[in-house]
Amino acid sequence: MPRTQPPVVDYRSGAVGRRRSWYGTKKHVKRVLGWRLPNLAMRGAVRVAAPGLRATGRLPAPAAIREVAGRVDGAGYVMLAPSRCVVAKELYWGGGRRPQPADDLAVRVFAAAARDSAALFDIGAYTGLFTLVGTAVNPDLRAHAFEIVPEVYRALVDNCVRNRVLHRVTLHHTGVGDPGDTVVMPVESGDSALPCFYSSELAFADGVPVEVVALDAFTDRVPPGGRTVMKVDVEGTEAAVFEHGRRFLAEHRPDILCEVLPGADTDRLRALLEPHGYRCHLVGESALAPAGELVAHPRFRDWFLTTRAPADLAALGIPVA
């Protein structure tokens, strides 16, 4: 007789997922706080009781705000739906910039590298912040953006349409990593915001299969002679991206802005990057840390991985402590 498969334990109904959604109340609370009068009352209360909370960029944005303008080093772009998009909400509260200093520096470092590049790869694009930043600062840049969550992918498409960059951006509803894998993502999250933390490690009862492709498959799609800039935010599966991207690394040696969370396989990451001459700089609040060992940091999560010398970074306007 065929073996019966065990039922899928949906992340959203598990203990962690239920706590994260405030046991189903979070989306309702945030929806109400997005209304005009409750939002005004919230602002007043925060200004008096917790003035630092606004600077986190985590408060609900007014539901009536349809888009927010972002800016980086003189270039502008637009992100839609700050009431649902985590990054657009940050831009709203930060007046066009990410309110946390380390996050803002990561954007500026990426923009500086993008100005000097011919190709951009945004792996784990979410709603497209880094794709929009790169195409805003460099009108000749060609980009590839990868996103695995269906409803987030739709928002990514909408942002590229709004910024009129579809002719320069190839959108991929795929993951990047082991091409033998398939990721399962939910049709709809049902959350108060577009999820920015879903990964292949989570299970969903209504999941649909999403293809995973190897980074190496794009080795020949980079303009010859041009530099490449890359952002990787894949919730702990970074090693799989580079494991199946060794030819890409060898031929292009891209500048990489990479999120490294506690628990990431940093030993494997170092082993994959070191043969290509990479230097690892932790992105701090005002400057990149001097090149050091790639290890997860308890406070800062972004690293700038590059084969450029510190003097070359300085020439791009990237501050290194």
C-alpha positions, 0 to 999 in steps of 0.5 A: 500500500502507498505510504500516507504523507503526514499532514502539512503543519502550516507555519501560520497556524503554528506557535511562532506564526500565531505569535507573530500575527498577534493571534490573528489580531495584528492585521485588524489592529493595523488596518484600524490604525491606518485610518485617518483619525486613529492614525493621527491619534497614534502619532500624537500618543507616540510623540509624547510616550515613545518619541523614538518609536517613529524612527524605527519605521515600524508604525502603520502608515496611513491607508490613504497614502498610495505611494511614497517617494524614496531618494538616494544620492540625488536620485529618486524612485517610488514605492507603492502601498506603504500600508502593506509594504514593509520597506515603503512604510519605512520610507514613509516614516523616514521621509524618503530614506530608511530610518535605521542608519545601518539600513540607510547606509546599506542602500547608499553603499549599494547605490554607489556600487550600482553606478559603477555596474552594468548588471544588477541581480536582486536575489530575494527582491521583496517589493524591489527596493534595491532594483529600484535604487540601482535603476534610478542611479544608473540609467544604463543598468540592466537588472534581474530581480528574483522573488518567491512569494506570489503576492510579493512578486505581484507588488514587485511587478507593480513597482517596476511598472510605476517606475517605468523600468520594466524594459531594463528589469527581468522579473523572475518568480523563482528562487536562486539556489539548488536547481534540484529544489522546489520551494512551496509558497502560500497563495496569500499570506493573510498577514497585515503586511506583505511578508518579508521573512518567508523562506524554503524552511517554512511550510504552508497548507495552501502552498504552490510550487515555485522553481529554484534556479542556479545562479550559474545559469545567468553567468552568460547573461552579464554584458561582457566587460561590465561589473556586476552588483548583487543583493542577496536576502534569502533568510539563511540560504545564502550558502546554497546561492553561492554553492550553485554560483561558483562559475558566476563568482569566478567570472564576474566577481560581483560586489555583493550586499548580503544579509547574514542572520544568526544561524547562517552557515558562515563557514561555508560562505567563507569557503565559497568566497575566499578563493575569489579574493573577497573582502568582507565588510560589516555594514555599520551605522556610518561606515563599513567596518574594515575587512574582517572575518565573515560572522553573524553579528548580533546587531547588524545583519548586512555585509558588503562582500567585494574584491575591491580594495579600500581605496577603490571603495573610497573612490566610489564614495563608500565610507570604510572605517 
